[in-house]
Amino acid sequence: MTSGQASARRAVRPVGASALHLLCLVILAPVPALAQTPGPREIRIGLADAVPAARISAAAPFVLRAGELTIETTDALISPETGAGESVLALGSFAGEARARQVAEAFREERPDGPGVRVRRDPETGRYLAVLSTGSGAGAASLRDAGFPEAGTFRIPAPRGEALVVRPFGGSPIRFAAGVSLTADPPASGFLEWEGSPYRGSFTVFRSGEGVTVVNRTNLEEYLFGVVPRELPPDLFPEIEALKAQALAARTYALTPRDAYLRRGYDLCAGPACQVYGGVAAEHPLSTAAIRETAGEAIFHDGQLIDALYTASCGGYTENAENVFSNPTPYLVARACIREGGGVRLEGAPADGPLDAALVRLTGAPISGWNGAGLSGPATREDAASVVSAAVRWLGLRSCDPGGTSGGALSLGAFGRLVEEIRCREPGVPALGPGPDGGELAREGEPALGRLLAEGLLDPSERGLDPARSVSRREVIRVAASLLRRDGALFRRGQIREVAVLDGWVRITLEEDAGGIARDEPPLIRLESRGGAFLFREIRPTRTPGRDDPPPLAVPTGVLRLRVGDFVRYHAAAGPAADEPVPFDLLVLEDLGDAEDRFSRQSSWFVPKNNTDLSAAVNEVKSIGRIVALEPLEFGASGRIVRLEIVGTAGSLELRGLRIRRLLGLAENLFRAEPRRGEDGEVTEWWFSGRGWGHGLGLCQAGAYGMAAAGADYREILAHYYPGTEIRPGP
């Protein structure tokens, strides 16, 4: 039989009595101990689920089996049995899906207000059609005249019944009754191809819903050949120890199939919802070597295979499992994306609000409970007077009693006048610095508000500059904190030269930042803490195009790991002493500039989003009107937003964990959001800048590469990202 021909035949081979006797002897014979080693483990990967049709091919003839019936061919299109179907207007019929989508996208660009277009597949021919929505009003001739020469009316058959139809190359269609599964065995040399892509092993095809499901059955280790290079591309991350770590994570993940896929007839899917599997085309010599050198090894915790989750880039820190999903997991915990050596653990008091609030607390201002959604609430005149007065007095400046501190919500204009009164200034006297907004406010009769803006104490980007609107508690705190930051002694900065634990105290020796002044002997400051200080980890978002670097986001944390070379900012109640360490009550660890995942292009990102589109997406979940604020309510150990309140003009919606980034359409929960406003003060756009890519749990793939490049082996990498686990042969 030559290539390009097909045949169907009955393949029945009788088994004689002597053959049966020999078979029994083989079964009953004792098996030597060495022969009991388990053979290669098979795994079933769902390549396609309920698709209209599937094409299987090979460079050489292969056999397609259904029970006793076999078909030999080089190409077969498998689809449900079809009926008459429907006639559709399409921009063309194309051999490949990519070309159909390209034409559909060109039509959308040319006619953004035109009819909808989507790609559909003809189950009888396997071709792809770019189909226009019904009632579009367009005709095939007008479409051809408009630059779509392949446009026309086509018939798309509809599935009928539960039977399968195989259309072998060069042969007639063959119908198989409901419930039949087809198995394609690879040729003697070479691989089977599904939709033109080669895979190791065999294929099984069966009816599923209105279409067919295609399952690739292959050896687990050979499956990994097509997974590891897709999950951690060796061309971008050429470190074999990182690839070994990825191989163990992928193997362990594959050994724990999910019930949702088992019910569909396979163990794992082939996409990012499981592990990305690219078959033979994805294979790479370096990752293949890593898989072979760790063959059979898996990761265990307490005698059980772990749920080996991994993330593309963790943005400098992984997260605790309960802050992303729902349940805590002992080996999926927050880990700095940096090698463990040379660090000292520092525990502190949990700050219940932002860094600005922690600064204001140093003054003794009564702001208990000002956190989360409470910060967005309106501030009263009494609230504002107590906070600003405390900050002015703490700075040792003259403070005046504003009087009349009772009343309800405070307007922004009234807040500006209140701040001037507390600072013992005449609120009606214009005293403006640079900046057009300050001048405009002065001309509008709000010189006090203009002064706050000109001095840089008020940030207009969050809620606009309408003097009649209410001022929030967050804005009150920001103004007070901005006043405090003007004191050069409030925050000092230095680089850690020594850090140790002595008699229960964490002692830090810093080389103080000289602010660019050259000195022969850099000043050394000694700090100490027994715990109780407010601790923050600073996250520096990615640069926004066309702007200066955005300000860092400092998130509260109960624990920091300090290493020699880290930069910190701190506040100590007493001045530095020459010999004795000074207790500190607030410390900020600056972002991990040496994080191991910094090599990844995904380690930081910037995404602008139109507020109208974002509001529409949120309102599909809950009707809240137009978004006016995004308020973090809780941060995780890594600084990721664990709970977020989306505040709208007609309500609010609280999100937790993965739902945050999924609904907002972001790469990670490690982000900050900056509102951009139009001339009317309304939010028109949100600028999201963040770190990391994925869910942030378990092995950081880019971090594994960074650790390997720094000399770590795969066991050290896995022990770092999955603490408390062990490596041993898999089941």
N, C-alpha and C positions, 0 to 999 in steps of 0.2 A: 504494500500500500504506500503510495507516494505522499509527500507532504501536500496538504491542501485538499486531500480527500477525507471522507468520513465514512464509518461503517458502524452498524449495530449488530451484535450477535449474542447468542446465549452461551454463557461460559459455565458449563456443568461438568465437574470431574468426579467420577465415582471413587469411593474409597473402599478398597478390598479388605477382606478379613485379616490378611497378613499385615496390612498397613495399620489396622486398628489394634492388632496385638502388639505391634512394635510401639505404637503410640502409648498404650497402657504401660508397657515396660518402662518407657521413658518417664512417664508421670510417677510411677511407683518407685523408681530407682532412687537411692539416697543421693542427696546433693552435697558435694563437698562444701565446707564452710566458706572457702574463698569465693565460691560461685554464687553465694547468697547476697553479694553486694548489689544494691538496687541499680537497675539500669537507668538510662537517661530519663529524666522526668519530662512528660509531655505537658504542654500548656496550650490552651485554646484562646485565640485572640479574635475578637469580633472586629473584622475590618470594615464591615458595613452592616447597618441594621435597618431593615424594612425599606430598602432602596427600590426604585422602580425596576431596575435590571442590573445584572452584573456580567461583565465580560471576563472570561478566563482564557488565557492563551499561553503558548510556550514556543520557543524557537524550534523545538522538535516535537513530533507527535506525542501526546499524552493520553491517558485513559481516564474517562469519566464513567463512574460506576453508580448504578442504582439497583441494589439487590444483585440479581444474576445478570442483568443487562449491562453491557459495556459499550461505550462509544469511544472510538479512537479518532482524534482530531488535533489540529493545532490551534483552534480558536472556537469558542462557544459562547453564545449570548444566552443567559438564563434569566427568565422572567415569569411572572404569573401568566396564566391563560387569560387572554383578553377578549373583550367584546367590541362593539362598534365604537364606543368612545365619543369624542366631540371634535368639532372643527374649531381651530383657533387661528387668530391672526398673529403671525410671528415675524420678527425681523430677519429670520433665517433659520436654517437647520444646519448644525455644525457637528463635525466628528468629535471634537473635544469640548469639555465643559469650560475650560479657560477661555477659548475663543468666544463661546456664547456669552459668557459674563463680560468679556471685553466689549462686545457689541452692545450689550444691554447698558453698560455704564456709559458708553459714548452717547447713546440715546438720552439717558438721564441728564447728562451734561448739556446737551444741545437743547433739550426741552424740559427744564426743571419743573415747569407747571403742566407738563403733558401727562398722558396716561401712564399708569404704572406698568412696569415690565419685570418679569421674573423668568428664571431659567427652569425649564421642565425637560424631562427625559422621555423619549419615545421608547416604551418597553419592547417593541417589536424590532426596531432597527438599532437601538442603542445610541441614537444621535440625540443631540441637545438642541432645544429650541428656546429662543428668547421671545417669550410670549407676552403680548400686550393684554392689558386688562379689558374685559368685555365692556362694550359701550364706549370705546375710545373715540369713535367717530372717524378714525383714520382708515384709509384703504390701502391695499397692497401696492397699487400703482403709485399713489402719492408718496408712499414710503420709499419706493424705489427711486422716484424722482428726487427725493430729499437726500439721497446718498446712502441708502440701504438696499443695494442691488439684489440681495438674496431674500428680500421680504416676500411673503406670500401667505396663502391659507393652507394650513396643514391639519391632518387628522392625528390626534393623540388617542390611541386605544385605551380603554379603561379595564382594570382588572376584573375578572369574572370567575367566581368559584374559588376553589382551593388548589387547583391543579398547577403544575409547573410545566413550562415549555422550554425545551433546549433547541437552539438554532445553531447547529454546528456549521463551520465554514464549508461551503460547497455541498451541503446536504440539506435534506428536507427537515422541517420542524418535527420534533418528537415530543409527544405529550406524556407526562407522568401524573398518575393519580394523586389525589390529596394525601398528605402525610408522608410522601417520599422525600428522602434526603439524598442529595447527589454528592459523591466524593470524587475529587479530582486528584489522581496520583501524579507526582512529578515525573518527567521523562528520565531515562536512565542517566543522562548527563544534562545538567542545566536545571533551571528553576521554573516553577509555574509563575505566571504573571496575573495579577488582578488589576484590571484597568491600566495595563501597560507597565506596572511596577512589579519587579521580581521579589519573590518571597521563598524562604526555605520551607520544606515540609509540604503538606497536602492542604487541600481546601475542602470544606463541607459547605454545601449551599442548601437552604430549605426555605419554605414559605414563611413569611412573618408579616402579619397585618395585611396591608395592601401591596406588599412588595416581597423582596427576598433578603435573607441575611447570609453574609459570607463570613465563614470562620476559618482562620488559618491555624492548623494543628502542627506544632513543631516542638523540637526539643527546647527546654527552658534555657540552656546555655546559649543555643543558637538564636533564640528569641532576644536574648540580651545583646547579641551582636548588633541588632537593629534598634535597640533602645538607648544604650549608653551614649553613642555618638550624637543622637538626637537631643538627649537631655543635657549633655555636657560636651559640646562639639570640640573634638581634639584639635582642630585647626585654630580655634580661638583660645583653648585652654590646654596647651600641650604638656601636661604634667601627669605622668602615669600613676602617681600615688593618689592624685585627685580622682582620676578615672577609676582606680580600684575602689575608692570609697563610694563613688557613684554606682559601681557595679554591685557592691554589697547592698546598698540601699535599694537599688532596682530589683535585685534578686529577692531580697526579703519582702519587698512590697508584692512581688509577683507570687510569692508562696502563700499569701493570705488573700485569696480571691474574695470578691464582694458578692453578697447574696443577690443584689440587684442585677448583676450580669449573669450569674448562674441561672437565674430564672429565664434569661433570654437565650440560653443554650451555649454560653461560653464563659471563660474565667475572667477575662479582662478586656476592656475596650482598647482601641489603638490610638486614642487621642489624649489631649492634656487632662481630661477628667480622670484618667488612669495614669498611664505613662505613654509618652509619644513614641510610637513604633514605626520605623521607616523601612523595615525589611532589608533586603540585600543592598539596595541603593544607598542606604545610610551607613553601611559598614565602613570602618576605618581600621587600619592595621594597629594603631596605638591602643584604641579602646578594645579591640579584639584581644590583644596581648594582656591587657589589664583583666579582662574577664577570664581568660584561660589561667592566669597566674593566681586567681582567687576562686577557682572553680569549686562550686558547692558550698562556699562559705556564706553564712547568714548572720544576722544580728539578733541577739536574744536579750530579754530582760526577765529575771526571775523564772527562767526556764521556758519562757514562751517567746515565740517570734514577735518582734515589735511591729507596730504600725509605722513603717519607715517613711514618714512624710519628709519631703524636701522642697526647698524653695529656690527660685532662680538667683535672687539676690536679697539679702536680709536688711540692707541699708545700715549695716554696722552692728545690728543686734537682732537676735531671734526673740520669739515671744513665748509665753506660757500657753499651753494648749487651751486652757479654760477661757482665755481671753479672745480666742479666735473661734473655737467651737464651743462645746458646752461643758465638757468634762475634763478635769485635770488628769494629766498623764505624767508619771514620774520621770520619764526620759525626754519628754517634749517640754522643756523649760527654757526660760530666757537665758541666752548665752551671748556674751560679747563676741563679735566676729574678729577675734584676735587670739593669739596663742596665750595659754594660761600662765606661762612662766613669769615670775617677778612681780606679781600683783598682791595687794593687800586689800582685804574685804573691809569696807567701812559701812556700818549700819547707822541709820539716822531715824529721825521722827518723820512719819508720813505727812508731807504737806498736802493740805486738802484744797489747794487752789494754785493759781499760776505764780510765777516768780514775782511779778509785780505785787501780788497780795502778800507774799512772804516778806518782801522789803517793807511794805507798809506795816506789817505786824511788828517789825523791829521797833517801831516808834510807839508801840502800845495802843495803836488805834483799834477801836472795838469793831472788828469786821468778822467775827465768828459766824460761820455759815455762809460767808460770801464765796461760793464756789459753784461750779457747774452752771446749771440753768439759772441759779440765783444771781449770777453776775449779770445776766441780761435783763434782770428786773429793774424797774425804775428806782432811782435813788431819791430819797427825800432831802429836804434842805438840812435837816438834822444830821442825816447820814454824811452828806458832803462836808458839812462844817466840822464834824468831829474828825474825819479822816484828814482833810487838808490842814486843819489846825495842828493836829499831832505831828504831821510832817514838817510844818514850818517851825514849830517849837523844837523838834528833834534836831533840826539844822542849826539851832541857836540864833535864829532870826527873830526880829520883832514880829509879834503876832497880836492882832487886834480882834476884839470880840465883835462878830458881825451882828449879833442880836437877832431876835425873831427867827429862831431856828425851827419852829414848829411848822406844820403844814404838810401837804401831800406831795405828789410828784413834782420834781424840780425841772424847769425848762433849761435847755442848753444856754440860752442867753442869760437867765438868772444865775446859772452856775458860774458863768464867766464873771459876773459882777460880784458874786459871793467870794470867789478866789481872790479878787482884787481887794475886797474889804478885809479879808483875813490877813493879807500881806500889807495891810495899812496903806493902801494906795487909793487914790480917788478914782473910782471906776469909770467916771465920765470923761476923764482926760485921755485923749489919744496919745499913745506912746508906742509907735509901731516900728518893728524891725523890717527886714526885707520880706518880700513875698506878696504877690498880688491879692491873695485871699484876705490877708489881714487888712489891707487897705479897703477892699470892698466892704468888709464887715464894718469898718469904721464909718464909711460913707453911709451905710445903712442904719447907723445909730447904735452899733454894738461895738464900741471901742474896746471894752474889756475882753470880749470874745476874740476880737482881732489881735489883742496883745497875747492871749494864750496861744493862738495859732502861730503868730510871728516868733514867739519864743520857743516853739517846738514842743510845747507841753501838751498840745491837743492834736490827736491824729484824726483828720477829717475823712479818711478813706473808709472807715467802717460804717458810719451811719449818716454821713453828710453834715452840712453846716446850717441846717434850718434852726434859727434861734428859738422857734416856738416848740420844737419837738422836745420830748422828755430826755433827760440825761440818764444813762444807765450806771449801775454800780461799777461795771467794768471800766467805764470812762473816768469815773471819780478816782478809782485806784490807779489808773494809768497816769493821770495828771499828778497825783501825789507821788507816785514812784518816779516820774520824770523829774520832779523837784528834788527828790532824794539823790538821784543819780548825779546831780550837779556837784555834789560834795565829793571831792576827789578821794576822801578817806573812806567813803562808804564801801566801795568795792576795790579790792586790790587783786592783782593778777600775777601769777608766777608759774614757773615750770618746775615740776617735782624733780628734785635731785636725790632724795632719799625718802623712803616710806617704810615704816615698821610698826609692829605691835609690841608695846612695852608696858608690862603691869596692867594689861587691860585697856590701855590708852593707844589709840592710833596716832602716831607722831609723824609729821610730814615736814621735811626741809625743802623750802622753795627758794629758787633763784628769782628774786622779784623782778618783774618787768620794769625796765628803766625808761620805758617810753621813748626808745630811740637814742637815749643819751649814752655815749660811750663811757665806760668806766673800767679802770684797771682791775678793781675787785668787785665783782657783782655782789649786791647785797643778798644775804641769806636770811630767811625768815623761818622760824620754827613754830609750827602749829600743833595742836593736839585736840583730840576729842574722845570722850568715853562713850559717845552716842548721844542722840537727842537733837543733833543739829539738823536743820532742814537741808535736804540733799536734792540736787537737780542734775539731770543729764541734758546737755544741750544738743539739739539737732540742727544742723545747718542745711536748709533746703538747697536744691539746685538753683543755679543762676537763672533768672528770668530774662529772656531775650530783650535787649534794648534798655535794660535797667541795671542799676547797681545791684550788688549782691543783696538778697532779701535778709532782713534781720533774722537771727537764729531763734528757734523755738526751744525754750527751756521747759522740760517736763519733769514733774516731781517723781521721785523714786525713793524707796526705802533703803536701797543698797547700792553702793558704787564699788567698783574694783579699781583701785588706784595703782598706777605703774609709774616707774621712773620714766620721765620724758613727757608725761601728760601735762597739759595746761589746765589750770583751775583758776576760778575767781572765788573770792571768799570775803566774808565779813567777820571781823573779830571785835568783840565789845571793847577790849582793851587795845592800846597801841602796841606795836611790835616791841619786844624786849630783846636786849642784847644777848642774854644767856638763857633765860627761861622760856619754855614753850608757852604760847598764848592760846587759850581755848577759842574756838570759833563756833558760831551759831548758824552759819549758812555757808554752803559751798556748792559751786557749780562746776561740774566736769565738762570741759569743752568737747565738741563733737569729735568722734573717733576718726581723725584724719588718716590714721594708719590702719583703718579697718581692712581686713583681708579681702573683702568683696569690692574694694575700690577699683579693681581691674575691669569690672563689668560695666558696659555701657548702660546697664539697667540699674546701676546702684543709685542713680538720682535722675529725676525727671521733672518736667514742667508741662502742665496741661491747662489751657484756657477753656472755659465752658460758658456758653451763652446762658444767661439766667432764665430766659423764657423756655429754652429747651430743657434745662435741668428741672425747672419747676413743673413742666409737663410730665416728665418722667416720675417725679415724686408724687404728683397728684394721681397717677395711675394706681399707686399703692394706697394713698389716703389723701383726701381733699384738704389741703392746707392753704390754698391760694398761692400767691407769688412768694418765693423764698426771700426773706429779709436777713436771716442770720443762720450761721452754722456754728453751734455751740458744743464743744467737747465737754462731756459730763464726767468722763473717767478715762484715765490713761493706763496702759499696761506697763509691765516692768521694762519694756524696751522703748517706751515712749509712743507706741502705737495708740491710736484712739480706740478705746474699747466700747464706749457708749457715746453716741452723738445725737444731739437734738437738732432737728431741722425746723427752724421757726419760720412760719409763713404768715401772710396777712390774715388768714382765716383759720389758723390752727397750727399744730406742731406735730411732728412725728419723731419718735425716738427709735434709733437703730442700734444694733449691737453686733460686734464681731464682723464676720465676712459680709453681712448684709450692707455694711457701710460702703465698702468699696464697690460692691456689685451694683448697688442702686445709683451711686454717684458716677460709676463708670471709670474708676481709678485703678491703678496698678497695685496699690498697697494701702494699708490703713496708717502708714507712717507719713503724714502730710500736714501741711498747714494751708488754710484757705484764706485768700485775700479778696474782698469784694471790690469791684470797680464800679464807679457810679457815673451816671450821666449828669447833665447840667441841672436836671430837676431833683437830684439827690437820690434817685432810685437806683438800685443795684441793676446793672446791665450785664455784668459778666463776673465770673469767679475765676481767679487765678489759683490753681492748685500746684504747689511745688512740694516734692516729697522724695523719699528715699526707699529703695527696695522694690522688688517685683515678685509678687506671689502672696501666699498666705503667711509667710514669716515663721513657719514651724520647722523644726528638725534641722537636717543638713542644709547649710547654705552652699549652693553649688559653686558660686563664684568665690565664696570664702574658702571652700575646700581647695580650690586652685591656688588662692593666695597662701594658704598654710603649706601646701605642697611646695610652692615656689620658695618658701622660706625654710624648707628642709624637713617638714613633718611627713611621716609616713601615713598610710591609710588607716592604720589602727589608731594612731594618735588623733587623726582628723575625726574619725567616727566616735571615739571616746569623748572628744570635746563637744560635739554637737548632739550626741545621744548619751548623756552622762549616766553612769550606772549600768551600762549594757556590756555584753561580752560577745565575742565572735567565736563561732564554732560551726561544724558542719550542719547544713540544713537537713530537714526531714526528707 
